[in-house]
C-alpha cells in the first residue's frame, strides 16, 4: 500500500511539473507561457504569460517571433467610444519590482498566419525580445482551457474572444 501511495504521489508531482513551466532571464521571471486550443482551421492565435521583474531597473518587451506563425505582435485591449478594441503596441514596459500580465482581454501576443493547427498538449518555441534582458526562448503550451493563473486578477476568468478572428 505504501509503495502504491508513493508511486501515486510521484506521478502527481511529475504531472504538475509538466504543466507548469517557468523561465528566468536576468531579473525577469516568465511564468507559464500558454495558448488556447483553437479549431484546426484557425489562421490566428494568441499567446499569454506573466512577466515579473525582480530587479531595480525597468525592462521593456519589444516583440516576439516564432516559426509557428508568419508574424507575432504585441496587442492590448483598450476601451474606445464605449467599445473594447484590440490594438497593436510597440512595446510593454516591465516595471522594476513589478509584473505585467499577458492574458485574454489584456496585453497578449497575437500570432498571425499560423503555419499549422495548434494541438492540445503540444508545445512550440517562441522568442521574446526584451530591451535589457535580451532574447528569451520559451515554449508555449497549447491547452484546451485557460490555466488557473496565480497572477491574474480574478484568478479564473481567462476566457478570450479571439477578436473576431476568422475561425472557418
N, CA and C atoms as an extended XYZ file, in Angstrom:
504
Properties=species:S:1:pos:R:3:atomname:S:1:resname:S:1:resid:I:1 pbc="F F F"
N         0.816       -1.188        0.000 N   UNK     1
C         0.000        0.000        0.000 CA  UNK     1
C         0.867        1.262        0.000 C   UNK     1
N         1.934        1.247        0.818 N   UNK     2
C         2.829        2.398        0.861 CA  UNK     2
C         3.474        2.652       -0.491 C   UNK     2
N         3.891        1.582       -1.171 N   UNK     3
C         4.514        1.733       -2.485 CA  UNK     3
C         3.529        2.335       -3.474 C   UNK     3
N         2.269        1.935       -3.406 N   UNK     4
C         1.246        2.474       -4.294 CA  UNK     4
C         1.043        3.963       -4.036 C   UNK     4
N         0.948        4.347       -2.768 N   UNK     5
C         0.775        5.757       -2.431 CA  UNK     5
C         1.989        6.578       -2.850 C   UNK     5
N         3.176        6.041       -2.642 N   UNK     6
C         4.385        6.742       -3.035 CA  UNK     6
C         4.435        6.921       -4.559 C   UNK     6
N         4.121        5.872       -5.281 N   UNK     7
C         4.117        5.944       -6.744 CA  UNK     7
C         3.096        6.968       -7.224 C   UNK     7
N         1.913        7.006       -6.613 N   UNK     8
C         0.880        7.963       -6.971 CA  UNK     8
C         1.345        9.396       -6.698 C   UNK     8
N         1.977        9.614       -5.553 N   UNK     9
C         2.480       10.950       -5.199 CA  UNK     9
C         3.553       11.403       -6.181 C   UNK     9
N         4.445       10.499       -6.567 N   UNK    10
C         5.487       10.831       -7.538 CA  UNK    10
C         4.856       11.168       -8.879 C   UNK    10
N         3.878       10.376       -9.305 N   UNK    11
C         3.196       10.618      -10.571 CA  UNK    11
C         2.514       11.984      -10.561 C   UNK    11
N         1.839       12.329       -9.471 N   UNK    12
C         1.201       13.638       -9.369 CA  UNK    12
C         2.236       14.755       -9.429 C   UNK    12
N         3.339       14.556       -8.791 N   UNK    13
C         4.400       15.565       -8.824 CA  UNK    13
C         4.918       15.795      -10.234 C   UNK    13
N         5.126       14.710      -10.985 N   UNK    14
C         5.601       14.847      -12.355 CA  UNK    14
C         4.555       15.471      -13.248 C   UNK    14
N         3.282       15.134      -13.081 N   UNK    15
C         2.251       15.704      -13.948 CA  UNK    15
C         2.123       17.193      -13.714 C   UNK    15
N         2.259       17.665      -12.482 N   UNK    16
C         2.225       19.089      -12.204 CA  UNK    16
C         3.424       19.799      -12.792 C   UNK    16
N         4.564       19.150      -12.744 N   UNK    17
C         5.777       19.754      -13.274 CA  UNK    17
C         5.725       19.888      -14.789 C   UNK    17
N         5.033       18.965      -15.456 N   UNK    18
C         4.972       19.052      -16.905 CA  UNK    18
C         4.027       20.156      -17.352 C   UNK    18
N         3.032       20.506      -16.552 N   UNK    19
C         2.109       21.567      -16.926 CA  UNK    19
C         2.720       22.945      -16.679 C   UNK    19
N         3.358       23.118      -15.542 N   UNK    20
C         3.932       24.414      -15.201 CA  UNK    20
C         5.307       24.530      -15.847 C   UNK    20
N         5.599       25.685      -16.391 N   UNK    21
C         6.937       25.923      -16.891 CA  UNK    21
C         7.247       27.405      -16.748 C   UNK    21
N         8.464       27.645      -16.278 N   UNK    22
C         8.894       28.992      -15.957 CA  UNK    22
C        10.272       29.234      -16.550 C   UNK    22
N        10.575       30.514      -16.801 N   UNK    23
C        11.845       30.878      -17.408 CA  UNK    23
C        12.416       32.082      -16.672 C   UNK    23
N        13.742       32.129      -16.584 N   UNK    24
C        14.443       33.247      -15.963 CA  UNK    24
C        15.378       33.861      -16.998 C   UNK    24
N        15.429       35.183      -17.003 N   UNK    25
C        16.369       35.911      -17.854 CA  UNK    25
C        16.793       37.149      -17.085 C   UNK    25
N        17.974       37.107      -16.515 N   UNK    26
C        18.404       38.215      -15.666 CA  UNK    26
C        17.448       38.359      -14.497 C   UNK    26
N        16.869       39.534      -14.340 N   UNK    27
C        15.911       39.788      -13.260 CA  UNK    27
C        14.473       39.475      -13.638 C   UNK    27
N        14.264       39.000      -14.853 N   UNK    28
C        12.901       38.704      -15.303 CA  UNK    28
C        12.551       37.243      -15.068 C   UNK    28
N        11.323       37.035      -14.649 N   UNK    29
C        10.771       35.697      -14.450 CA  UNK    29
C         9.526       35.609      -15.324 C   UNK    29
N         9.492       34.621      -16.227 N   UNK    30
C         8.360       34.443      -17.145 CA  UNK    30
C         7.645       33.166      -16.737 C   UNK    30
N         6.366       33.323      -16.414 N   UNK    31
C         5.593       32.226      -15.853 CA  UNK    31
C         4.585       31.672      -16.849 C   UNK    31
N         4.637       30.381      -17.059 N   UNK    32
C         3.699       29.555      -17.821 CA  UNK    32
C         3.177       30.185      -19.120 C   UNK    32
N         4.017       30.294      -20.142 N   UNK    33
C         3.519       30.747      -21.443 CA  UNK    33
C         2.557       29.705      -22.026 C   UNK    33
N         1.394       30.167      -22.503 N   UNK    34
C         0.389       29.233      -22.998 CA  UNK    34
C        -0.415       29.850      -24.132 C   UNK    34
N        -1.112       28.993      -24.857 N   UNK    35
C        -2.028       29.389      -25.917 CA  UNK    35
C        -3.256       28.502      -25.824 C   UNK    35
N        -4.378       29.045      -26.223 N   UNK    36
C        -5.633       28.303      -26.167 CA  UNK    36
C        -5.805       27.451      -27.424 C   UNK    36
N        -6.203       26.211      -27.228 N   UNK    37
C        -6.519       25.334      -28.349 CA  UNK    37
C        -7.660       25.953      -29.148 C   UNK    37
N        -7.493       26.031      -30.460 N   UNK    38
C        -8.493       26.611      -31.349 CA  UNK    38
C        -8.908       25.586      -32.391 C   UNK    38
N        -9.997       25.822      -33.102 N   UNK    39
C       -10.361       24.915      -34.190 CA  UNK    39
C        -9.206       24.774      -35.187 C   UNK    39
N        -9.104       23.623      -35.795 N   UNK    40
C        -7.979       23.319      -36.687 CA  UNK    40
C        -7.864       24.288      -37.859 C   UNK    40
N        -8.953       24.934      -38.241 N   UNK    41
C        -8.904       25.839      -39.385 CA  UNK    41
C        -8.633       27.292      -38.988 C   UNK    41
N        -8.288       27.542      -37.743 N   UNK    42
C        -7.977       28.901      -37.302 CA  UNK    42
C        -6.676       29.376      -37.944 C   UNK    42
N        -6.683       30.596      -38.424 N   UNK    43
C        -5.485       31.134      -39.061 CA  UNK    43
C        -4.658       31.994      -38.106 C   UNK    43
N        -5.238       32.405      -36.984 N   UNK    44
C        -4.549       33.236      -35.996 CA  UNK    44
C        -4.714       32.642      -34.614 C   UNK    44
N        -3.815       32.996      -33.728 N   UNK    45
C        -3.887       32.548      -32.343 CA  UNK    45
C        -3.336       33.634      -31.440 C   UNK    45
N        -3.172       33.308      -30.178 N   UNK    46
C        -2.623       34.261      -29.216 CA  UNK    46
C        -1.810       33.508      -28.171 C   UNK    46
N        -0.861       34.200      -27.569 N   UNK    47
C        -0.027       33.618      -26.512 CA  UNK    47
C        -0.090       34.519      -25.286 C   UNK    47
N        -0.046       33.875      -24.118 N   UNK    48
C        -0.205       34.568      -22.842 CA  UNK    48
C         0.855       34.094      -21.857 C   UNK    48
N         1.168       34.938      -20.867 N   UNK    49
C         2.153       34.613      -19.841 CA  UNK    49
C         2.177       35.760      -18.844 C   UNK    49
N         2.966       35.609      -17.806 N   UNK    50
C         3.172       36.680      -16.828 CA  UNK    50
C         4.669       36.956      -16.765 C   UNK    50
N         5.042       38.238      -16.807 N   UNK    51
C         6.447       38.631      -16.656 CA  UNK    51
C         6.577       39.386      -15.342 C   UNK    51
N         7.450       38.889      -14.480 N   UNK    52
C         7.759       39.569      -13.222 CA  UNK    52
C         9.185       40.091      -13.298 C   UNK    52
N         9.369       41.322      -12.848 N   UNK    53
C        10.694       41.933      -12.841 CA  UNK    53
C        11.157       42.042      -11.394 C   UNK    53
N        12.131       41.225      -11.021 N   UNK    54
C        12.643       41.221       -9.654 CA  UNK    54
C        13.804       42.194       -9.476 C   UNK    54
N        14.112       42.952      -10.523 N   UNK    55
C        15.246       43.862      -10.465 CA  UNK    55
C        14.878       45.265      -10.012 C   UNK    55
N        15.889       46.109       -9.988 N   UNK    56
C        15.726       47.506       -9.574 CA  UNK    56
C        15.549       48.436      -10.763 C   UNK    56
N        15.684       47.892      -11.978 N   UNK    57
C        15.513       48.689      -13.194 CA  UNK    57
C        14.401       48.100      -14.050 C   UNK    57
N        13.647       48.978      -14.677 N   UNK    58
C        12.590       48.534      -15.589 CA  UNK    58
C        13.213       47.895      -16.828 C   UNK    58
N        12.454       47.053      -17.490 N   UNK    59
C        12.836       46.489      -18.776 CA  UNK    59
C        11.652       46.719      -19.704 C   UNK    59
N        11.781       46.308      -20.938 N   UNK    60
C        10.695       46.520      -21.909 CA  UNK    60
C        10.641       45.341      -22.866 C   UNK    60
N         9.437       44.770      -23.031 N   UNK    61
C         9.228       43.743      -24.051 CA  UNK    61
C         9.048       44.473      -25.376 C   UNK    61
N         9.917       44.179      -26.320 N   UNK    62
C         9.910       44.860      -27.611 CA  UNK    62
C         9.137       44.099      -28.681 C   UNK    62
N         9.044       42.792      -28.542 N   UNK    63
C         8.377       41.988      -29.552 CA  UNK    63
C         8.629       40.515      -29.321 C   UNK    63
N         8.227       39.715      -30.310 N   UNK    64
C         8.381       38.267      -30.222 CA  UNK    64
C         8.372       37.689      -31.630 C   UNK    64
N         8.875       36.480      -31.751 N   UNK    65
C         8.737       35.762      -33.013 CA  UNK    65
C         8.719       34.268      -32.763 C   UNK    65
N         8.127       33.561      -33.708 N   UNK    66
C         8.021       32.104      -33.651 CA  UNK    66
C         7.933       31.563      -35.069 C   UNK    66
N         8.479       30.379      -35.259 N   UNK    67
C         8.373       29.725      -36.561 CA  UNK    67
C         6.960       29.202      -36.813 C   UNK    67
N         6.102       29.151      -35.800 N   UNK    68
C         4.741       28.623      -35.958 CA  UNK    68
C         3.784       29.594      -36.631 C   UNK    68
N         4.180       30.884      -36.737 N   UNK    69
C         3.285       31.880      -37.329 CA  UNK    69
C         4.078       32.806      -38.242 C   UNK    69
N         3.371       33.403      -39.197 N   UNK    70
C         4.009       34.350      -40.111 CA  UNK    70
C         4.523       35.563      -39.348 C   UNK    70
N         3.784       35.995      -38.319 N   UNK    71
C         4.234       37.125      -37.511 CA  UNK    71
C         3.626       37.051      -36.117 C   UNK    71
N         4.282       37.749      -35.196 N   UNK    72
C         3.786       37.867      -33.823 CA  UNK    72
C         3.833       39.346      -33.458 C   UNK    72
N         2.744       39.839      -32.869 N   UNK    73
C         2.656       41.245      -32.483 CA  UNK    73
C         2.139       41.356      -31.057 C   UNK    73
N         2.617       42.394      -30.355 N   UNK    74
C         2.090       42.688      -29.025 CA  UNK    74
C         0.806       43.498      -29.207 C   UNK    74
N        -0.258       43.063      -28.542 N   UNK    75
C        -1.538       43.766      -28.606 CA  UNK    75
C        -2.064       44.003      -27.204 C   UNK    75
N        -2.978       44.953      -27.097 N   UNK    76
C        -3.685       45.181      -25.845 CA  UNK    76
C        -5.124       45.562      -26.162 C   UNK    76
N        -5.985       45.337      -25.190 N   UNK    77
C        -7.378       45.767      -25.298 CA  UNK    77
C        -7.503       47.150      -24.692 C   UNK    77
N        -8.194       48.029      -25.392 N   UNK    78
C        -8.466       49.379      -24.893 CA  UNK    78
C        -9.927       49.699      -25.144 C   UNK    78
N       -10.482       50.537      -24.271 N   UNK    79
C       -11.854       50.973      -24.474 CA  UNK    79
C       -11.831       52.237      -25.313 C   UNK    79
N       -12.583       52.232      -26.408 N   UNK    80
C       -12.666       53.395      -27.291 CA  UNK    80
C       -14.110       53.558      -27.731 C   UNK    80
N       -14.655       54.728      -27.474 N   UNK    81
C       -16.046       55.019      -27.818 CA  UNK    81
C       -17.002       53.995      -27.213 C   UNK    81
N       -16.728       53.593      -25.974 N   UNK    82
C       -17.596       52.665      -25.268 CA  UNK    82
C       -17.468       51.216      -25.689 C   UNK    82
N       -16.502       50.910      -26.553 N   UNK    83
C       -16.308       49.529      -27.012 CA  UNK    83
C       -14.874       49.098      -26.745 C   UNK    83
N       -14.710       47.812      -26.429 N   UNK    84
C       -13.373       47.256      -26.260 CA  UNK    84
C       -12.814       46.913      -27.638 C   UNK    84
N       -11.603       47.386      -27.890 N   UNK    85
C       -10.947       47.128      -29.158 CA  UNK    85
C        -9.531       46.635      -28.882 C   UNK    85
N        -9.017       45.868      -29.819 N   UNK    86
C        -7.659       45.373      -29.724 CA  UNK    86
C        -6.778       46.275      -30.577 C   UNK    86
N        -5.608       46.638      -30.044 N   UNK    87
C        -4.687       47.435      -30.843 CA  UNK    87
C        -3.256       46.967      -30.639 C   UNK    87
N        -2.474       47.117      -31.687 N   UNK    88
C        -1.059       46.774      -31.644 CA  UNK    88
C        -0.330       47.830      -30.828 C   UNK    88
N         0.655       47.381      -30.032 N   UNK    89
C         1.531       48.300      -29.306 CA  UNK    89
C         2.975       47.962      -29.659 C   UNK    89
N         3.834       48.963      -29.588 N   UNK    90
C         5.229       48.780      -29.983 CA  UNK    90
C         6.088       48.138      -28.903 C   UNK    90
N         5.605       48.123      -27.679 N   UNK    91
C         6.352       47.525      -26.589 CA  UNK    91
C         5.576       47.659      -25.295 C   UNK    91
N         6.014       46.919      -24.299 N   UNK    92
C         5.363       46.946      -22.989 CA  UNK    92
C         6.447       47.088      -21.923 C   UNK    92
N         6.322       48.134      -21.105 N   UNK    93
C         7.260       48.331      -20.004 CA  UNK    93
C         6.999       47.312      -18.905 C   UNK    93
N         8.074       46.734      -18.399 N   UNK    94
C         8.007       45.808      -17.269 CA  UNK    94
C         8.653       46.566      -16.094 C   UNK    94
N         7.827       47.113      -15.181 N   UNK    95
C         8.376       47.980      -14.131 CA  UNK    95
C         9.275       47.229      -13.151 C   UNK    95
N        10.253       47.950      -12.626 N   UNK    96
C        11.128       47.383      -11.593 CA  UNK    96
C        10.284       46.946      -10.409 C   UNK    96
N        10.508       45.726       -9.943 N   UNK    97
C         9.759       45.204       -8.804 CA  UNK    97
C         8.303       44.920       -9.102 C   UNK    97
N         7.908       44.935      -10.365 N   UNK    98
C         6.501       44.731      -10.729 CA  UNK    98
C         6.302       43.564      -11.664 C   UNK    98
N         5.078       43.450      -12.161 N   UNK    99
C         4.761       42.390      -13.120 CA  UNK    99
C         3.759       42.912      -14.127 C   UNK    99
N         3.755       42.268      -15.282 N   UNK   100
C         2.782       42.553      -16.321 CA  UNK   100
C         2.148       41.228      -16.712 C   UNK   100
N         0.829       41.225      -16.740 N   UNK   101
C         0.078       40.020      -17.076 CA  UNK   101
C        -0.337       40.080      -18.543 C   UNK   101
N         0.064       39.084      -19.291 N   UNK   102
C        -0.373       38.915      -20.674 CA  UNK   102
C        -1.466       37.855      -20.629 C   UNK   102
N        -2.706       38.287      -20.804 N   UNK   103
C        -3.854       37.400      -20.618 CA  UNK   103
C        -4.977       37.841      -21.538 C   UNK   103
N        -5.930       36.975      -21.792 N   UNK   104
C        -7.090       37.375      -22.596 CA  UNK   104
C        -7.731       38.638      -22.029 C   UNK   104
N        -8.008       39.583      -22.920 N   UNK   105
C        -8.616       40.840      -22.514 CA  UNK   105
C        -7.620       41.860      -21.998 C   UNK   105
N        -6.333       41.523      -22.001 N   UNK   106
C        -5.279       42.419      -21.528 CA  UNK   106
C        -4.188       42.450      -22.600 C   UNK   106
N        -2.959       42.712      -22.196 N   UNK   107
C        -1.853       42.548      -23.138 CA  UNK   107
C        -1.779       41.087      -23.552 C   UNK   107
N        -1.365       40.823      -24.780 N   UNK   108
C        -1.173       39.462      -25.265 CA  UNK   108
C        -0.352       39.515      -26.550 C   UNK   108
N         0.138       38.368      -26.975 N   UNK   109
C         0.836       38.269      -28.250 CA  UNK   109
C        -0.120       37.664      -29.268 C   UNK   109
N        -0.362       38.374      -30.347 N   UNK   110
C        -1.160       37.820      -31.436 CA  UNK   110
C        -0.219       37.064      -32.370 C   UNK   110
N        -0.644       35.880      -32.763 N   UNK   111
C         0.122       35.041      -33.686 CA  UNK   111
C        -0.660       35.004      -34.989 C   UNK   111
N        -0.187       35.735      -35.983 N   UNK   112
C        -0.886       35.851      -37.262 CA  UNK   112
C        -0.321       34.867      -38.272 C   UNK   112
N        -1.219       34.218      -39.006 N   UNK   113
C        -0.806       33.290      -40.049 CA  UNK   113
C        -0.187       32.022      -39.502 C   UNK   113
N        -0.952       31.314      -38.651 N   UNK   114
C        -0.455       30.042      -38.117 CA  UNK   114
C        -0.095       29.113      -39.273 C   UNK   114
N         1.057       28.484      -39.185 N   UNK   115
C         1.531       27.628      -40.269 CA  UNK   115
C         0.969       26.219      -40.203 C   UNK   115
N         0.481       25.825      -39.027 N   UNK   116
C        -0.234       24.562      -38.875 CA  UNK   116
C        -1.084       24.677      -37.617 C   UNK   116
N        -2.122       23.860      -37.515 N   UNK   117
C        -3.023       23.968      -36.366 CA  UNK   117
C        -2.320       23.706      -35.039 C   UNK   117
N        -2.797       24.371      -34.006 N   UNK   118
C        -2.319       24.116      -32.649 CA  UNK   118
C        -3.040       22.884      -32.125 C   UNK   118
N        -2.319       21.979      -31.492 N   UNK   119
C        -2.939       20.767      -30.977 CA  UNK   119
C        -2.786       20.701      -29.466 C   UNK   119
N        -3.792       20.172      -28.814 N   UNK   120
C        -3.818       20.108      -27.355 CA  UNK   120
C        -2.615       19.348      -26.825 C   UNK   120
N        -1.937       19.937      -25.851 N   UNK   121
C        -0.808       19.293      -25.200 CA  UNK   121
C         0.537       19.556      -25.853 C   UNK   121
N         0.539       20.091      -27.054 N   UNK   122
C         1.825       20.357      -27.707 CA  UNK   122
C         2.460       21.621      -27.134 C   UNK   122
N         3.737       21.751      -27.383 N   UNK   123
C         4.476       22.975      -27.050 CA  UNK   123
C         5.221       23.416      -28.290 C   UNK   123
N         5.309       24.730      -28.465 N   UNK   124
C         6.075       25.246      -29.592 CA  UNK   124
C         6.946       26.406      -29.118 C   UNK   124
N         8.106       26.597      -29.763 N   UNK   125
C         9.032       27.643      -29.324 CA  UNK   125
C         8.591       29.037      -29.759 C   UNK   125
N         8.896       29.994      -28.895 N   UNK   126
C         8.648       31.405      -29.178 CA  UNK   126
C         9.780       32.179      -28.500 C   UNK   126
N        10.274       33.210      -29.151 N   UNK   127
C        11.333       34.035      -28.579 CA  UNK   127
C        10.778       35.406      -28.239 C   UNK   127
N        10.954       35.801      -26.987 N   UNK   128
C        10.565       37.129      -26.513 CA  UNK   128
C        11.792       38.027      -26.594 C   UNK   128
N        11.617       39.247      -27.083 N   UNK   129
C        12.729       40.183      -27.234 CA  UNK   129
C        12.574       41.321      -26.218 C   UNK   129
N        13.476       41.357      -25.241 N   UNK   130
C        13.465       42.387      -24.210 CA  UNK   130
C        14.597       43.372      -24.456 C   UNK   130
N        14.362       44.611      -24.094 N   UNK   131
C        15.354       45.671      -24.290 CA  UNK   131
C        16.632       45.404      -23.506 C   UNK   131
N        16.522       45.002      -22.252 N   UNK   132
C        17.707       44.786      -21.411 CA  UNK   132
C        18.046       43.304      -21.241 C   UNK   132
N        17.061       42.481      -21.020 N   UNK   133
C        17.309       41.051      -20.781 CA  UNK   133
C        17.676       40.312      -22.063 C   UNK   133
N        17.406       40.931      -23.213 N   UNK   134
C        17.728       40.300      -24.487 CA  UNK   134
C        16.669       39.304      -24.924 C   UNK   134
N        17.084       38.356      -25.753 N   UNK   135
C        16.167       37.351      -26.282 CA  UNK   135
C        15.986       36.220      -25.280 C   UNK   135
N        14.732       35.848      -25.057 N   UNK   136
C        14.413       34.773      -24.126 CA  UNK   136
C        13.568       33.747      -24.880 C   UNK   136
N        14.099       32.541      -24.994 N   UNK   137
C        13.362       31.460      -25.669 CA  UNK   137
C        12.463       30.768      -24.649 C   UNK   137
N        11.176       30.650      -24.995 N   UNK   138
C        10.208       29.969      -24.140 CA  UNK   138
C         9.459       28.949      -24.986 C   UNK   138
N         8.729       28.080      -24.323 N   UNK   139
C         7.840       27.143      -25.013 CA  UNK   139
C         6.421       27.487      -24.634 C   UNK   139
N         5.578       27.624      -25.639 N   UNK   140
C         4.169       27.915      -25.436 CA  UNK   140
C         3.427       26.578      -25.323 C   UNK   140
N         2.712       26.377      -24.228 N   UNK   141
C         1.925       25.162      -24.015 CA  UNK   141
C         0.519       25.394      -24.550 C   UNK   141
N         0.085       24.554      -25.471 N   UNK   142
C        -1.265       24.658      -26.021 CA  UNK   142
C        -2.206       23.874      -25.113 C   UNK   142
N        -3.291       24.531      -24.686 N   UNK   143
C        -4.212       23.955      -23.706 CA  UNK   143
C        -5.656       24.124      -24.154 C   UNK   143
N        -6.493       23.156      -23.759 N   UNK   144
C        -7.930       23.229      -24.047 CA  UNK   144
C        -8.615       24.331      -23.263 C   UNK   144
N        -8.105       24.608      -22.071 N   UNK   145
C        -8.705       25.616      -21.198 CA  UNK   145
C        -7.618       26.525      -20.664 C   UNK   145
N        -8.024       27.731      -20.312 N   UNK   146
C        -7.087       28.663      -19.697 CA  UNK   146
C        -6.649       28.119      -18.345 C   UNK   146
N        -5.374       28.305      -18.012 N   UNK   147
C        -4.915       27.838      -16.703 CA  UNK   147
C        -5.468       28.714      -15.599 C   UNK   147
N        -5.519       28.162      -14.420 N   UNK   148
C        -5.831       28.981      -13.257 CA  UNK   148
C        -4.572       29.774      -12.985 C   UNK   148
N        -4.654       31.056      -13.105 N   UNK   149
C        -3.463       31.889      -13.013 CA  UNK   149
C        -3.316       32.503      -11.644 C   UNK   149
N        -2.186       32.233      -11.014 N   UNK   150
C        -1.926       32.821       -9.709 CA  UNK   150
C        -1.653       34.307       -9.817 C   UNK   150
N        -1.369       34.795      -11.032 N   UNK   151
C        -1.026       36.198      -11.175 CA  UNK   151
C        -2.114       37.060      -11.758 C   UNK   151
N        -3.165       36.469      -12.307 N   UNK   152
C        -4.213       37.265      -12.940 CA  UNK   152
C        -5.254       37.668      -11.918 C   UNK   152
N        -5.632       38.912      -11.958 N   UNK   153
C        -6.688       39.369      -11.062 CA  UNK   153
C        -7.946       38.572      -11.364 C   UNK   153
N        -8.615       38.126      -10.329 N   UNK   154
C        -9.811       37.310      -10.517 CA  UNK   154
C        -9.474       35.841      -10.606 C   UNK   154
N        -8.251       35.487      -11.000 N   UNK   155
C        -7.767       34.122      -10.935 CA  UNK   155
C        -8.252       33.178      -12.006 C   UNK   155
N        -9.538       33.138      -12.300 N   UNK   156
C       -10.002       32.108      -13.204 CA  UNK   156
C       -10.637       32.642      -14.473 C   UNK   156
N       -10.907       33.930      -14.569 N   UNK   157
C       -11.568       34.459      -15.754 CA  UNK   157
C       -10.543       34.767      -16.823 C   UNK   157
N       -10.146       33.740      -17.580 N   UNK   158
C        -9.115       33.920      -18.584 CA  UNK   158
C        -9.658       33.615      -19.985 C   UNK   158
N       -10.982       33.703      -20.186 N   UNK   159
C       -11.564       33.451      -21.499 CA  UNK   159
C       -11.083       34.466      -22.512 C   UNK   159
N       -11.176       34.143      -23.797 N   UNK   160
C       -10.687       35.026      -24.841 CA  UNK   160
C       -11.653       34.992      -25.999 C   UNK   160
N       -12.009       36.163      -26.501 N   UNK   161
C       -12.974       36.210      -27.600 CA  UNK   161
C       -12.310       36.094      -28.963 C   UNK   161
N       -11.011       36.027      -29.006 N   UNK   162
C       -10.184       35.879      -30.203 CA  UNK   162
C       -10.413       37.010      -31.207 C   UNK   162
N       -10.958       38.120      -30.767 N   UNK   163
C       -11.003       39.372      -31.517 CA  UNK   163
C       -11.682       39.235      -32.875 C   UNK   163
N       -12.673       38.411      -32.991 N   UNK   164
C       -13.366       38.266      -34.264 CA  UNK   164
C       -12.510       37.602      -35.323 C   UNK   164
N       -11.542       36.800      -34.924 N   UNK   165
C       -10.667       36.165      -35.892 CA  UNK   165
C       -11.436       35.141      -36.714 C   UNK   165
N       -11.020       34.987      -37.931 N   UNK   166
C       -11.627       34.007      -38.825 CA  UNK   166
C       -11.350       32.611      -38.289 C   UNK   166
N       -12.392       31.855      -38.070 N   UNK   167
C       -12.252       30.526      -37.492 CA  UNK   167
C       -12.727       29.432      -38.450 C   UNK   167
N       -13.012       29.760      -39.688 N   UNK   168
C       -13.507       28.719      -40.597 CA  UNK   168
C       -12.617       28.517      -41.768 C   UNK   168
